[in-house]
Amino acid sequence: MKQAPLRNFHLPLPEDLYRTLRDEALAAKRPATTLARQAIEAWLHERKKAAVREAERLGIKSVPALALEGQVFHINFGASLNDLK
């Protein structure tokens, strides 16, 4: 499988976070950038899952949809919310 091209993102870290990441990378014998990338990917995945849970809580059944003041408006039918899981 072909890997997507990687892009650089300069991310200044506080000293304590930098040291913790460096120490973890040394202990795991893996590049710190790999550990950081995996942590960001996991966080983004969890954010997506949280958004789907919130949509389910609001009663959204398909996307695109709009929720205003607790009222759900389904705009056309693009995909079932289950397709996003």
Summary of the structure (lengths in Angstrom):
residues: 85
radius of gyration: 18.9
end to end distance: 22.9
largest distance: 51.0
contacts: 154
relative contact order: 0.09
helix: 53%
strand: 20%
